[in-house]
């Protein structure tokens, strides 16, 4: 599946058995951020490629090491990014300040995930500093890895810094659990991809209190029936290259990634209408037959959902 506007595509190994919910203590690593800014400040905001490589990357956490390997982050690439977009690294400090609160809220959210979905696995979350893009990546061994400076810059997703970090990381953590998100599928339909992304949005909201793409609800208010009627007509088209997913920010009239919003609403309808909430959540996370889940969900274009 193609990466969304925020996070890169996933290629995961097989899922391991989950620990009992009472034993869940998800590790959230933030020390790399402090290490970066120690190097950054010592160099007056202009660290060399060698300083960044030797004193930051080479001394980083296992998560940062994996992030660097899979996303081609080097001392040279970070130095070039600082020279090109210095404001990213200046502004990132405002996000670094709230990381203790983010860490506490994420711990609670991911622990809640284990309570609601006992099959969950719990690799670590690593927040570090990268080269302004991509915002992050993930795999079942190293977990979720986020470039703090990149996510900090995405104010349009949610102006509340804490909510943005908690919801985006929770969304990506749900992808770690989803069988359908483990491999790229160039043939995925709009409906299939929307249920993967929208399902991650719904579970993130359920465990953390907000969705990653919070701007979409306001952008679609009053147009739910019209937009979702259009979605139904195009649900069997390829997700790649569609108007529904992986198409950037879009415009105020037609924001990008509307499939996240529709998929969220389908998942929420399924959960709200289900008598067995545990089974419904499992179906949302492990969805294998998108058409069957849609048919059982009780969703229809414009359905009111509080």
C-alpha positions in Angstrom: 0.0 0.0 0.0 1.3 3.4 -0.8 2.4 5.6 2.1 0.0 8.3 3.2 0.8 12.0 3.4 2.3 11.5 6.8 3.8 8.1 7.2 5.7 5.8 4.9 4.4 2.3 3.8 4.9 -0.7 6.0 6.7 -4.0 5.4 6.4 -6.1 8.5 7.3 -9.5 9.6 4.8 -11.9 11.1 3.0 -10.7 14.2 4.1 -12.2 17.5 1.8 -13.3 20.3 0.8 -10.5 22.6 1.7 -10.2 26.3 -1.2 -10.2 28.7 -2.7 -6.7 29.0 -1.7 -6.4 32.6 2.0 -6.8 31.6 1.9 -4.2 28.9 4.5 -1.5 29.4 5.1 0.0 25.9 8.5 1.6 25.7 8.5 5.2 24.4 12.0 6.4 23.6 12.6 10.2 23.5 16.3 10.4 24.5 17.5 10.9 20.9 15.8 14.3 20.7 17.9 15.6 23.6 21.0 14.1 22.1 20.4 15.9 18.8 19.9 19.3 20.4 23.0 18.9 22.5 25.0 18.5 19.3 22.9 21.2 17.5 23.4 23.8 20.3 27.1 23.1 20.7 27.5 23.9 17.0 25.5 27.1 17.2 22.6 25.6 15.2 24.9 24.6 12.3 26.3 21.1 13.1 28.5 19.5 10.5 27.6 16.2 8.9 30.5 14.6 10.8 29.2 15.9 14.1 25.7 14.7 13.4 26.9 11.3 12.3 29.4 10.7 15.1 27.7 12.4 18.1 24.1 11.9 17.3 23.3 9.1 14.9 26.1 6.7 15.9 25.2 7.1 19.6 21.5 6.9 19.1 18.9 4.4 20.2 18.1 1.1 18.4 15.0 2.8 17.0 16.9 5.7 15.6 19.4 3.3 14.1 16.6 1.5 12.3 14.9 4.8 11.3 18.2 5.9 9.8 18.7 2.6 7.9 15.3 2.3 6.3 14.8 6.0 5.6 18.3 6.9 4.5 19.0 9.4 7.3 22.7 10.3 7.6 24.7 13.1 9.1 25.1 14.5 5.6 21.3 14.4 4.9 20.4 16.0 8.2 23.1 18.7 7.7 21.7 19.5 4.3 18.1 19.6 5.7 19.2 22.1 8.4 20.8 24.3 5.8 17.7 24.1 3.6 14.9 24.3 6.2 16.5 25.7 9.4 13.0 26.7 10.7 12.0 23.0 11.1 14.7 22.5 13.7 14.1 25.8 15.5 10.3 25.2 15.7 10.7 21.6 16.7 11.7 22.7 20.2 8.1 23.7 20.9 7.1 20.1 20.3 10.0 18.7 22.3 8.8 20.6 25.3 5.5 18.7 25.4 7.1 15.2 24.9 6.8 14.2 28.6 3.0 14.7 28.4 2.9 13.0 25.0 4.8 10.1 26.5 2.4 9.7 29.4 -0.7 9.9 27.2 0.7 7.4 24.7 1.6 5.0 27.5 -2.1 5.2 28.6 -3.4 4.9 25.0 -1.3 1.9 24.1 -2.0 0.2 27.4 -5.7 0.7 26.6 -5.1 -0.9 23.2 -3.9 -4.0 24.9 -7.0 -4.1 27.1 -9.4 -3.8 24.2 -7.4 -5.9 21.7 -5.6 -8.7 23.6 -3.8 -9.9 20.5 -1.9 -6.6 20.3 1.9 -6.6 20.0 4.0 -3.9 21.6 7.2 -2.9 19.9 8.7 0.5 21.0 7.9 4.0 19.9 10.9 6.1 19.1 10.8 9.9 18.7 13.9 11.3 17.2 15.1 14.0 14.8 15.4 13.3 11.1 15.8 15.1 7.8 12.3 16.8 7.6 10.9 13.8 5.7 9.5 11.3 5.9 7.6 11.9 9.1 8.0 8.3 10.1 8.0 4.6 9.4 7.4 1.4 11.3 8.0 -2.3 11.5 7.0 -5.0 13.9 10.4 -5.4 15.4 11.6 -1.8 15.8 8.1 -0.4 16.2 7.0 3.1 15.3 9.7 5.7 14.5 8.8 9.4 14.2 10.8 12.4 13.1 9.8 15.0 15.7 10.7 17.9 13.5 8.6 16.7 10.6 5.5 15.9 12.6 5.9 19.2 14.5 5.6 21.1 11.2 2.3 19.5 10.2 0.0 22.0 12.0 -2.8 21.5 9.5 -3.4 18.0 10.9 -4.2 19.3 14.3 -3.0 22.6 15.9 -2.9 21.0 19.3 0.6 19.6 19.5 0.0 16.9 22.1 -3.2 15.7 20.4 -1.4 15.6 17.1 1.5 13.5 18.4 -0.7 11.1 20.4 -3.2 10.5 17.6 -0.7 10.1 14.7 1.5 7.7 16.7 -1.5 5.8 17.9 -2.7 5.6 14.3 0.6 4.2 13.2 0.7 1.8 16.1 -2.6 0.4 14.9 -1.0 -0.2 11.5 1.5 -2.5 13.3 -1.4 -4.6 14.4 -3.3 -4.8 11.0 -2.5 -7.8 8.8 -3.6 -5.9 5.7 -1.0 -3.2 6.5 1.9 -5.5 6.6 2.6 -5.5 2.8 2.2 -3.0 0.0 -0.8 -3.9 -2.2 -0.8 -1.9 -5.5 -4.2 -3.4 -6.3 -5.9 -2.3 -3.2 -9.3 -0.7 -3.8 -10.5 2.7 -2.5 -12.7 0.8 0.0 -10.0 -1.6 1.1 -7.4 1.1 1.7 -10.0 3.4 3.3 -10.9 0.7 5.9 -7.2 0.2 6.7 -6.5 3.9 7.2 -9.9 4.7 8.6 -9.8 1.7 10.9 -6.5 3.0 12.3 -8.1 6.4 12.7 -11.0 4.9 14.6 -8.9 2.8 17.0 -6.6 5.8 17.6 -9.6 7.8 18.6 -11.0 5.1 20.8 -7.8 4.6 22.7 -6.3 8.1 22.6 -9.2 10.5 22.3 -8.6 12.0 18.9 -8.0 11.1 15.2 -4.8 11.9 13.3 -6.5 13.7 10.5 -8.8 15.9 12.6 -9.1 18.6 10.0 -11.2 16.4 7.8 -14.3 16.4 10.0 -14.5 20.2 9.8 -13.8 20.3 6.1 -16.6 17.8 5.3 -19.2 19.2 7.7 -22.6 19.5 5.9 -21.4 17.6 2.9 -21.3 14.1 4.3 -24.0 12.6 2.2 -22.8 14.1 -1.1 -19.1 13.1 -0.5 -20.0 9.6 0.7 -22.3 9.0 -2.2 -19.4 9.8 -4.5 -17.2 7.4 -2.4 -19.7 4.6 -2.9 -19.6 5.1 -6.7 -15.7 4.9 -6.7 -15.2 2.3 -3.9 -14.0 -0.4 -6.3 -11.4 1.8 -8.1 -7.7 1.5 -7.4 -6.7 3.4 -4.3 -3.4 4.5 -5.9 -4.1 7.5 -8.0 -7.6 8.1 -6.7 -9.1 11.2 -5.2 -9.5 9.5 -1.9 -6.1 8.4 -0.6 -2.4 9.4 -0.7 -3.1 12.6 -2.7 -1.5 15.2 -0.5 -3.2 18.1 1.3 -5.7 18.8 -1.5 -7.6 22.1 -1.4 -10.0 23.6 1.2 -12.9 22.6 -1.1 -11.6 19.1 -1.6 -9.0 18.1 1.0 -6.7 15.1 0.4 -7.0 11.7 2.0 -10.8 11.8 2.4 -10.7 8.0 2.4 -9.3 8.2 6.0 -12.5 10.1 7.0 -14.9 7.8 5.2 -13.1 4.7 6.5 -13.3 6.1 10.0 -17.0 6.6 9.7 -17.6 3.1 8.4 -15.5 1.6 11.2 -17.3 3.7 13.8 -20.7 2.7 12.5 -19.7 -0.9 12.6 -18.5 -0.6 16.2 -21.5 1.5 17.4 -24.0 -0.9 15.9 -22.2 -4.1 17.1 -23.5 -5.9 20.2 -20.1 -7.5 20.8 -17.7 -4.6 20.9 -14.6 -6.8 21.4 -15.4 -8.8 18.3 -16.2 -5.7 16.3 -12.9 -4.1 17.2 -11.1 -7.2 16.2 -12.9 -7.2 12.8 -11.9 -3.5 12.3 -8.3 -4.2 13.0 -8.1 -7.5 11.1 -10.4 -6.7 8.3 -9.9 -9.1 5.4 -13.1 -8.7 3.5 -13.9 -5.0 3.1 -17.2 -5.5 1.3 -18.5 -7.8 4.0 -17.5 -5.5 6.8 -19.2 -2.6 4.9 -22.3 -4.6 4.5 -22.5 -5.4 8.2 -21.6 -2.0 9.5 -24.9 -0.3 9.1 -23.1 2.7 7.4 -24.7 4.6 4.6 -23.8 7.9 2.9 -24.5 10.7 5.4 -25.2 8.4 8.3 -25.3 10.5 11.5 -22.6 9.6 14.0 -22.1 11.4 17.2 
